[in-house]
Amino acid sequence: MTYKLACADVGVACPFVAEGETMDEMMEAAVKHVKAEHGYTDEQINDPATQKEIKAAIKQE
């Protein structure tokens, strides 16, 4: 099973899609991307509202 999280699915105009065979692998790629490309901080990423939005946007294929 592959986990996917697209920036576009959380309202960001960006074509990036984080993918991973595990949830942790996918989240590692997503966090690295949003920090580098969108300027997010750990505080923003770990905000409960942000976490809820992220979890709702994750797809499993």
mmCIF file of the N, C-alpha and C atoms, coordinates in Angstrom:
data_MODEL
# 
_entry.id   MODEL 
# 
loop_
_atom_site.group_PDB 
_atom_site.id 
_atom_site.type_symbol 
_atom_site.label_atom_id 
_atom_site.label_alt_id 
_atom_site.label_comp_id 
_atom_site.label_asym_id 
_atom_site.label_entity_id 
_atom_site.label_seq_id 
_atom_site.pdbx_PDB_ins_code 
_atom_site.Cartn_x 
_atom_site.Cartn_y 
_atom_site.Cartn_z 
_atom_site.occupancy 
_atom_site.B_iso_or_equiv 
_atom_site.pdbx_formal_charge 
_atom_site.auth_seq_id 
_atom_site.auth_comp_id 
_atom_site.auth_asym_id 
_atom_site.auth_atom_id 
_atom_site.pdbx_PDB_model_num 
ATOM 1   N N  . MET A 1 1  ? 0.847  -1.172 0.000  1.00 0.00 ? 1  MET A N  1 
ATOM 2   C CA . MET A 1 1  ? 0.000  0.000  0.000  1.00 0.00 ? 1  MET A CA 1 
ATOM 3   C C  . MET A 1 1  ? 0.895  1.239  0.000  1.00 0.00 ? 1  MET A C  1 
ATOM 4   N N  . THR A 1 2  ? 0.504  2.237  -0.755 1.00 0.00 ? 2  THR A N  1 
ATOM 5   C CA . THR A 1 2  ? 1.236  3.492  -0.815 1.00 0.00 ? 2  THR A CA 1 
ATOM 6   C C  . THR A 1 2  ? 0.380  4.593  -0.210 1.00 0.00 ? 2  THR A C  1 
ATOM 7   N N  . TYR A 1 3  ? 1.012  5.422  0.603  1.00 0.00 ? 3  TYR A N  1 
ATOM 8   C CA . TYR A 1 3  ? 0.355  6.581  1.186  1.00 0.00 ? 3  TYR A CA 1 
ATOM 9   C C  . TYR A 1 3  ? 0.752  7.802  0.378  1.00 0.00 ? 3  TYR A C  1 
ATOM 10  N N  . LYS A 1 4  ? -0.216 8.697  0.113  1.00 0.00 ? 4  LYS A N  1 
ATOM 11  C CA . LYS A 1 4  ? 0.049  9.903  -0.664 1.00 0.00 ? 4  LYS A CA 1 
ATOM 12  C C  . LYS A 1 4  ? -0.596 11.108 0.006  1.00 0.00 ? 4  LYS A C  1 
ATOM 13  N N  . LEU A 1 5  ? 0.118  12.237 -0.098 1.00 0.00 ? 5  LEU A N  1 
ATOM 14  C CA . LEU A 1 5  ? -0.402 13.507 0.398  1.00 0.00 ? 5  LEU A CA 1 
ATOM 15  C C  . LEU A 1 5  ? 0.022  14.580 -0.588 1.00 0.00 ? 5  LEU A C  1 
ATOM 16  N N  . ALA A 1 6  ? -0.948 15.225 -1.220 1.00 0.00 ? 6  ALA A N  1 
ATOM 17  C CA . ALA A 1 6  ? -0.680 16.269 -2.205 1.00 0.00 ? 6  ALA A CA 1 
ATOM 18  C C  . ALA A 1 6  ? -0.885 17.641 -1.580 1.00 0.00 ? 6  ALA A C  1 
ATOM 19  N N  . CYS A 1 7  ? 0.023  18.549 -1.890 1.00 0.00 ? 7  CYS A N  1 
ATOM 20  C CA . CYS A 1 7  ? -0.146 19.924 -1.416 1.00 0.00 ? 7  CYS A CA 1 
ATOM 21  C C  . CYS A 1 7  ? -1.509 20.468 -1.845 1.00 0.00 ? 7  CYS A C  1 
ATOM 22  N N  . ALA A 1 8  ? -1.888 20.178 -3.080 1.00 0.00 ? 8  ALA A N  1 
ATOM 23  C CA . ALA A 1 8  ? -3.158 20.678 -3.607 1.00 0.00 ? 8  ALA A CA 1 
ATOM 24  C C  . ALA A 1 8  ? -4.355 20.209 -2.780 1.00 0.00 ? 8  ALA A C  1 
ATOM 25  N N  . ASP A 1 9  ? -4.240 19.043 -2.151 1.00 0.00 ? 9  ASP A N  1 
ATOM 26  C CA . ASP A 1 9  ? -5.346 18.507 -1.353 1.00 0.00 ? 9  ASP A CA 1 
ATOM 27  C C  . ASP A 1 9  ? -5.526 19.218 -0.016 1.00 0.00 ? 9  ASP A C  1 
ATOM 28  N N  . VAL A 1 10 ? -4.555 20.052 0.351  1.00 0.00 ? 10 VAL A N  1 
ATOM 29  C CA . VAL A 1 10 ? -4.699 20.845 1.580  1.00 0.00 ? 10 VAL A CA 1 
ATOM 30  C C  . VAL A 1 10 ? -4.744 22.335 1.244  1.00 0.00 ? 10 VAL A C  1 
ATOM 31  N N  . GLY A 1 11 ? -5.091 22.639 -0.009 1.00 0.00 ? 11 GLY A N  1 
ATOM 32  C CA . GLY A 1 11 ? -5.329 24.018 -0.409 1.00 0.00 ? 11 GLY A CA 1 
ATOM 33  C C  . GLY A 1 11 ? -4.114 24.827 -0.817 1.00 0.00 ? 11 GLY A C  1 
ATOM 34  N N  . VAL A 1 12 ? -2.992 24.170 -1.082 1.00 0.00 ? 12 VAL A N  1 
ATOM 35  C CA . VAL A 1 12 ? -1.783 24.876 -1.491 1.00 0.00 ? 12 VAL A CA 1 
ATOM 36  C C  . VAL A 1 12 ? -1.601 24.700 -2.998 1.00 0.00 ? 12 VAL A C  1 
ATOM 37  N N  . ALA A 1 13 ? -1.387 25.794 -3.708 1.00 0.00 ? 13 ALA A N  1 
ATOM 38  C CA . ALA A 1 13 ? -1.197 25.744 -5.161 1.00 0.00 ? 13 ALA A CA 1 
ATOM 39  C C  . ALA A 1 13 ? 0.215  25.266 -5.472 1.00 0.00 ? 13 ALA A C  1 
ATOM 40  N N  . CYS A 1 14 ? 0.392  23.958 -5.419 1.00 0.00 ? 14 CYS A N  1 
ATOM 41  C CA . CYS A 1 14 ? 1.704  23.340 -5.603 1.00 0.00 ? 14 CYS A CA 1 
ATOM 42  C C  . CYS A 1 14 ? 1.471  21.924 -6.127 1.00 0.00 ? 14 CYS A C  1 
ATOM 43  N N  . PRO A 1 15 ? 2.262  21.489 -7.109 1.00 0.00 ? 15 PRO A N  1 
ATOM 44  C CA . PRO A 1 15 ? 2.055  20.160 -7.688 1.00 0.00 ? 15 PRO A CA 1 
ATOM 45  C C  . PRO A 1 15 ? 2.688  19.009 -6.903 1.00 0.00 ? 15 PRO A C  1 
ATOM 46  N N  . PHE A 1 16 ? 3.367  19.299 -5.799 1.00 0.00 ? 16 PHE A N  1 
ATOM 47  C CA . PHE A 1 16 ? 4.090  18.261 -5.059 1.00 0.00 ? 16 PHE A CA 1 
ATOM 48  C C  . PHE A 1 16 ? 3.146  17.228 -4.449 1.00 0.00 ? 16 PHE A C  1 
ATOM 49  N N  . VAL A 1 17 ? 3.558  15.956 -4.539 1.00 0.00 ? 17 VAL A N  1 
ATOM 50  C CA . VAL A 1 17 ? 2.843  14.858 -3.890 1.00 0.00 ? 17 VAL A CA 1 
ATOM 51  C C  . VAL A 1 17 ? 3.866  14.038 -3.118 1.00 0.00 ? 17 VAL A C  1 
ATOM 52  N N  . ALA A 1 18 ? 3.698  13.967 -1.808 1.00 0.00 ? 18 ALA A N  1 
ATOM 53  C CA . ALA A 1 18 ? 4.561  13.121 -0.976 1.00 0.00 ? 18 ALA A CA 1 
ATOM 54  C C  . ALA A 1 18 ? 4.024  11.704 -1.049 1.00 0.00 ? 18 ALA A C  1 
ATOM 55  N N  . GLU A 1 19 ? 4.925  10.737 -1.210 1.00 0.00 ? 19 GLU A N  1 
ATOM 56  C CA . GLU A 1 19 ? 4.531  9.333  -1.285 1.00 0.00 ? 19 GLU A CA 1 
ATOM 57  C C  . GLU A 1 19 ? 5.437  8.501  -0.403 1.00 0.00 ? 19 GLU A C  1 
ATOM 58  N N  . GLY A 1 20 ? 4.882  7.413  0.122  1.00 0.00 ? 20 GLY A N  1 
ATOM 59  C CA . GLY A 1 20 ? 5.684  6.492  0.912  1.00 0.00 ? 20 GLY A CA 1 
ATOM 60  C C  . GLY A 1 20 ? 4.975  5.171  1.096  1.00 0.00 ? 20 GLY A C  1 
ATOM 61  N N  . GLU A 1 21 ? 5.763  4.141  1.320  1.00 0.00 ? 21 GLU A N  1 
ATOM 62  C CA . GLU A 1 21 ? 5.203  2.814  1.577  1.00 0.00 ? 21 GLU A CA 1 
ATOM 63  C C  . GLU A 1 21 ? 4.624  2.729  2.988  1.00 0.00 ? 21 GLU A C  1 
ATOM 64  N N  . THR A 1 22 ? 5.078  3.614  3.866  1.00 0.00 ? 22 THR A N  1 
ATOM 65  C CA . THR A 1 22 ? 4.539  3.699  5.222  1.00 0.00 ? 22 THR A CA 1 
ATOM 66  C C  . THR A 1 22 ? 4.086  5.128  5.469  1.00 0.00 ? 22 THR A C  1 
ATOM 67  N N  . MET A 1 23 ? 3.235  5.298  6.460  1.00 0.00 ? 23 MET A N  1 
ATOM 68  C CA . MET A 1 23 ? 2.777  6.632  6.830  1.00 0.00 ? 23 MET A CA 1 
ATOM 69  C C  . MET A 1 23 ? 3.971  7.493  7.249  1.00 0.00 ? 23 MET A C  1 
ATOM 70  N N  . ASP A 1 24 ? 4.888  6.923  8.016  1.00 0.00 ? 24 ASP A N  1 
ATOM 71  C CA . ASP A 1 24 ? 6.061  7.672  8.472  1.00 0.00 ? 24 ASP A CA 1 
ATOM 72  C C  . ASP A 1 24 ? 6.926  8.130  7.304  1.00 0.00 ? 24 ASP A C  1 
ATOM 73  N N  . GLU A 1 25 ? 7.143  7.248  6.340  1.00 0.00 ? 25 GLU A N  1 
ATOM 74  C CA . GLU A 1 25 ? 7.956  7.583  5.167  1.00 0.00 ? 25 GLU A CA 1 
ATOM 75  C C  . GLU A 1 25 ? 7.317  8.728  4.380  1.00 0.00 ? 25 GLU A C  1 
ATOM 76  N N  . MET A 1 26 ? 6.006  8.655  4.189  1.00 0.00 ? 26 MET A N  1 
ATOM 77  C CA . MET A 1 26 ? 5.291  9.695  3.464  1.00 0.00 ? 26 MET A CA 1 
ATOM 78  C C  . MET A 1 26 ? 5.336  11.014 4.222  1.00 0.00 ? 26 MET A C  1 
ATOM 79  N N  . MET A 1 27 ? 5.109  10.969 5.537  1.00 0.00 ? 27 MET A N  1 
ATOM 80  C CA . MET A 1 27 ? 5.122  12.193 6.335  1.00 0.00 ? 27 MET A CA 1 
ATOM 81  C C  . MET A 1 27 ? 6.506  12.828 6.368  1.00 0.00 ? 27 MET A C  1 
ATOM 82  N N  . GLU A 1 28 ? 7.549  12.016 6.399  1.00 0.00 ? 28 GLU A N  1 
ATOM 83  C CA . GLU A 1 28 ? 8.912  12.549 6.381  1.00 0.00 ? 28 GLU A CA 1 
ATOM 84  C C  . GLU A 1 28 ? 9.145  13.361 5.102  1.00 0.00 ? 28 GLU A C  1 
ATOM 85  N N  . ALA A 1 29 ? 8.708  12.831 3.971  1.00 0.00 ? 29 ALA A N  1 
ATOM 86  C CA . ALA A 1 29 ? 8.856  13.538 2.699  1.00 0.00 ? 29 ALA A CA 1 
ATOM 87  C C  . ALA A 1 29 ? 8.014  14.812 2.677  1.00 0.00 ? 29 ALA A C  1 
ATOM 88  N N  . ALA A 1 30 ? 6.796  14.732 3.196  1.00 0.00 ? 30 ALA A N  1 
ATOM 89  C CA . ALA A 1 30 ? 5.908  15.893 3.208  1.00 0.00 ? 30 ALA A CA 1 
ATOM 90  C C  . ALA A 1 30 ? 6.458  17.003 4.094  1.00 0.00 ? 30 ALA A C  1 
ATOM 91  N N  . VAL A 1 31 ? 6.921  16.650 5.280  1.00 0.00 ? 31 VAL A N  1 
ATOM 92  C CA . VAL A 1 31 ? 7.454  17.646 6.215  1.00 0.00 ? 31 VAL A CA 1 
ATOM 93  C C  . VAL A 1 31 ? 8.695  18.313 5.631  1.00 0.00 ? 31 VAL A C  1 
ATOM 94  N N  . LYS A 1 32 ? 9.576  17.529 5.061  1.00 0.00 ? 32 LYS A N  1 
ATOM 95  C CA . LYS A 1 32 ? 10.786 18.078 4.438  1.00 0.00 ? 32 LYS A CA 1 
ATOM 96  C C  . LYS A 1 32 ? 10.405 19.085 3.348  1.00 0.00 ? 32 LYS A C  1 
ATOM 97  N N  . HIS A 1 33 ? 9.417  18.735 2.531  1.00 0.00 ? 33 HIS A N  1 
ATOM 98  C CA . HIS A 1 33 ? 8.975  19.607 1.445  1.00 0.00 ? 33 HIS A CA 1 
ATOM 99  C C  . HIS A 1 33 ? 8.359  20.902 1.968  1.00 0.00 ? 33 HIS A C  1 
ATOM 100 N N  . VAL A 1 34 ? 7.409  20.804 2.889  1.00 0.00 ? 34 VAL A N  1 
ATOM 101 C CA . VAL A 1 34 ? 6.724  22.028 3.326  1.00 0.00 ? 34 VAL A CA 1 
ATOM 102 C C  . VAL A 1 34 ? 7.651  22.971 4.085  1.00 0.00 ? 34 VAL A C  1 
ATOM 103 N N  . LYS A 1 35 ? 8.634  22.430 4.762  1.00 0.00 ? 35 LYS A N  1 
ATOM 104 C CA . LYS A 1 35 ? 9.617  23.292 5.424  1.00 0.00 ? 35 LYS A CA 1 
ATOM 105 C C  . LYS A 1 35 ? 10.483 24.012 4.391  1.00 0.00 ? 35 LYS A C  1 
ATOM 106 N N  . ALA A 1 36 ? 10.983 23.269 3.407  1.00 0.00 ? 36 ALA A N  1 
ATOM 107 C CA . ALA A 1 36 ? 11.901 23.835 2.415  1.00 0.00 ? 36 ALA A CA 1 
ATOM 108 C C  . ALA A 1 36 ? 11.204 24.745 1.405  1.00 0.00 ? 36 ALA A C  1 
ATOM 109 N N  . GLU A 1 37 ? 10.038 24.343 0.944  1.00 0.00 ? 37 GLU A N  1 
ATOM 110 C CA . GLU A 1 37 ? 9.388  25.058 -0.156 1.00 0.00 ? 37 GLU A CA 1 
ATOM 111 C C  . GLU A 1 37 ? 8.304  26.046 0.272  1.00 0.00 ? 37 GLU A C  1 
ATOM 112 N N  . HIS A 1 38 ? 7.688  25.801 1.421  1.00 0.00 ? 38 HIS A N  1 
ATOM 113 C CA . HIS A 1 38 ? 6.581  26.654 1.838  1.00 0.00 ? 38 HIS A CA 1 
ATOM 114 C C  . HIS A 1 38 ? 6.863  27.409 3.135  1.00 0.00 ? 38 HIS A C  1 
ATOM 115 N N  . GLY A 1 39 ? 8.036  27.184 3.723  1.00 0.00 ? 39 GLY A N  1 
ATOM 116 C CA . GLY A 1 39 ? 8.446  27.929 4.903  1.00 0.00 ? 39 GLY A CA 1 
ATOM 117 C C  . GLY A 1 39 ? 7.730  27.570 6.193  1.00 0.00 ? 39 GLY A C  1 
ATOM 118 N N  . TYR A 1 40 ? 7.115  26.404 6.252  1.00 0.00 ? 40 TYR A N  1 
ATOM 119 C CA . TYR A 1 40 ? 6.432  25.990 7.478  1.00 0.00 ? 40 TYR A CA 1 
ATOM 120 C C  . TYR A 1 40 ? 7.446  25.706 8.584  1.00 0.00 ? 40 TYR A C  1 
ATOM 121 N N  . THR A 1 41 ? 7.027  25.949 9.815  1.00 0.00 ? 41 THR A N  1 
ATOM 122 C CA . THR A 1 41 ? 7.846  25.639 10.983 1.00 0.00 ? 41 THR A CA 1 
ATOM 123 C C  . THR A 1 41 ? 7.293  24.381 11.648 1.00 0.00 ? 41 THR A C  1 
ATOM 124 N N  . ASP A 1 42 ? 8.081  23.797 12.554 1.00 0.00 ? 42 ASP A N  1 
ATOM 125 C CA . ASP A 1 42 ? 7.595  22.634 13.307 1.00 0.00 ? 42 ASP A CA 1 
ATOM 126 C C  . ASP A 1 42 ? 6.321  22.988 14.065 1.00 0.00 ? 42 ASP A C  1 
ATOM 127 N N  . GLU A 1 43 ? 6.275  24.200 14.609 1.00 0.00 ? 43 GLU A N  1 
ATOM 128 C CA . GLU A 1 43 ? 5.094  24.634 15.364 1.00 0.00 ? 43 GLU A CA 1 
ATOM 129 C C  . GLU A 1 43 ? 3.857  24.639 14.465 1.00 0.00 ? 43 GLU A C  1 
ATOM 130 N N  . GLN A 1 44 ? 3.987  25.144 13.258 1.00 0.00 ? 44 GLN A N  1 
ATOM 131 C CA . GLN A 1 44 ? 2.852  25.166 12.328 1.00 0.00 ? 44 GLN A CA 1 
ATOM 132 C C  . GLN A 1 44 ? 2.442  23.752 11.922 1.00 0.00 ? 44 GLN A C  1 
ATOM 133 N N  . ILE A 1 45 ? 3.422  22.912 11.648 1.00 0.00 ? 45 ILE A N  1 
ATOM 134 C CA . ILE A 1 45 ? 3.144  21.541 11.220 1.00 0.00 ? 45 ILE A CA 1 
ATOM 135 C C  . ILE A 1 45 ? 2.455  20.750 12.326 1.00 0.00 ? 45 ILE A C  1 
ATOM 136 N N  . ASN A 1 46 ? 2.853  20.976 13.569 1.00 0.00 ? 46 ASN A N  1 
ATOM 137 C CA . ASN A 1 46 ? 2.313  20.219 14.699 1.00 0.00 ? 46 ASN A CA 1 
ATOM 138 C C  . ASN A 1 46 ? 1.051  20.820 15.302 1.00 0.00 ? 46 ASN A C  1 
ATOM 139 N N  . ASP A 1 47 ? 0.578  21.924 14.746 1.00 0.00 ? 47 ASP A N  1 
ATOM 140 C CA . ASP A 1 47 ? -0.660 22.536 15.215 1.00 0.00 ? 47 ASP A CA 1 
ATOM 141 C C  . ASP A 1 47 ? -1.810 21.538 15.025 1.00 0.00 ? 47 ASP A C  1 
ATOM 142 N N  . PRO A 1 48 ? -2.659 21.349 16.034 1.00 0.00 ? 48 PRO A N  1 
ATOM 143 C CA . PRO A 1 48 ? -3.746 20.367 15.926 1.00 0.00 ? 48 PRO A CA 1 
ATOM 144 C C  . PRO A 1 48 ? -4.653 20.567 14.703 1.00 0.00 ? 48 PRO A C  1 
ATOM 145 N N  . ALA A 1 49 ? -4.947 21.802 14.354 1.00 0.00 ? 49 ALA A N  1 
ATOM 146 C CA . ALA A 1 49 ? -5.801 22.053 13.185 1.00 0.00 ? 49 ALA A CA 1 
ATOM 147 C C  . ALA A 1 49 ? -5.097 21.626 11.900 1.00 0.00 ? 49 ALA A C  1 
ATOM 148 N N  . THR A 1 50 ? -3.804 21.894 11.814 1.00 0.00 ? 50 THR A N  1 
ATOM 149 C CA . THR A 1 50 ? -3.025 21.482 10.645 1.00 0.00 ? 50 THR A CA 1 
ATOM 150 C C  . THR A 1 50 ? -2.959 19.968 10.566 1.00 0.00 ? 50 THR A C  1 
ATOM 151 N N  . GLN A 1 51 ? -2.717 19.310 11.694 1.00 0.00 ? 51 GLN A N  1 
ATOM 152 C CA . GLN A 1 51 ? -2.644 17.852 11.718 1.00 0.00 ? 51 GLN A CA 1 
ATOM 153 C C  . GLN A 1 51 ? -3.968 17.228 11.278 1.00 0.00 ? 51 GLN A C  1 
ATOM 154 N N  . LYS A 1 52 ? -5.077 17.813 11.703 1.00 0.00 ? 52 LYS A N  1 
ATOM 155 C CA . LYS A 1 52 ? -6.394 17.303 11.319 1.00 0.00 ? 52 LYS A CA 1 
ATOM 156 C C  . LYS A 1 52 ? -6.595 17.430 9.807  1.00 0.00 ? 52 LYS A C  1 
ATOM 157 N N  . GLU A 1 53 ? -6.199 18.572 9.247  1.00 0.00 ? 53 GLU A N  1 
ATOM 158 C CA . GLU A 1 53 ? -6.325 18.802 7.805  1.00 0.00 ? 53 GLU A CA 1 
ATOM 159 C C  . GLU A 1 53 ? -5.448 17.825 7.017  1.00 0.00 ? 53 GLU A C  1 
ATOM 160 N N  . ILE A 1 54 ? -4.231 17.604 7.502  1.00 0.00 ? 54 ILE A N  1 
ATOM 161 C CA . ILE A 1 54 ? -3.311 16.676 6.843  1.00 0.00 ? 54 ILE A CA 1 
ATOM 162 C C  . ILE A 1 54 ? -3.880 15.263 6.856  1.00 0.00 ? 54 ILE A C  1 
ATOM 163 N N  . LYS A 1 55 ? -4.326 14.807 8.011  1.00 0.00 ? 55 LYS A N  1 
ATOM 164 C CA . LYS A 1 55 ? -4.849 13.443 8.125  1.00 0.00 ? 55 LYS A CA 1 
ATOM 165 C C  . LYS A 1 55 ? -6.050 13.219 7.214  1.00 0.00 ? 55 LYS A C  1 
ATOM 166 N N  . ALA A 1 56 ? -6.885 14.238 7.055  1.00 0.00 ? 56 ALA A N  1 
ATOM 167 C CA . ALA A 1 56 ? -8.060 14.117 6.191  1.00 0.00 ? 56 ALA A CA 1 
ATOM 168 C C  . ALA A 1 56 ? -7.681 14.032 4.712  1.00 0.00 ? 56 ALA A C  1 
ATOM 169 N N  . ALA A 1 57 ? -6.509 14.550 4.351  1.00 0.00 ? 57 ALA A N  1 
ATOM 170 C CA . ALA A 1 57 ? -6.095 14.600 2.944  1.00 0.00 ? 57 ALA A CA 1 
ATOM 171 C C  . ALA A 1 57 ? -5.255 13.404 2.507  1.00 0.00 ? 57 ALA A C  1 
ATOM 172 N N  . ILE A 1 58 ? -4.825 12.571 3.434  1.00 0.00 ? 58 ILE A N  1 
ATOM 173 C CA . ILE A 1 58 ? -3.971 11.427 3.094  1.00 0.00 ? 58 ILE A CA 1 
ATOM 174 C C  . ILE A 1 58 ? -4.787 10.376 2.347  1.00 0.00 ? 58 ILE A C  1 
ATOM 175 N N  . LYS A 1 59 ? -4.187 9.890  1.259  1.00 0.00 ? 59 LYS A N  1 
ATOM 176 C CA . LYS A 1 59 ? -4.828 8.847  0.455  1.00 0.00 ? 59 LYS A CA 1 
ATOM 177 C C  . LYS A 1 59 ? -4.002 7.575  0.531  1.00 0.00 ? 59 LYS A C  1 
ATOM 178 N N  . GLN A 1 60 ? -4.681 6.450  0.481  1.00 0.00 ? 60 GLN A N  1 
ATOM 179 C CA . GLN A 1 60 ? -4.010 5.143  0.458  1.00 0.00 ? 60 GLN A CA 1 
ATOM 180 C C  . GLN A 1 60 ? -4.350 4.460  -0.857 1.00 0.00 ? 60 GLN A C  1 
ATOM 181 N N  . GLU A 1 61 ? -3.322 3.974  -1.515 1.00 0.00 ? 61 GLU A N  1 
ATOM 182 C CA . GLU A 1 61 ? -3.554 3.296  -2.800 1.00 0.00 ? 61 GLU A CA 1 
ATOM 183 C C  . GLU A 1 61 ? -2.903 1.938  -2.790 1.00 0.00 ? 61 GLU A C  1 
# 
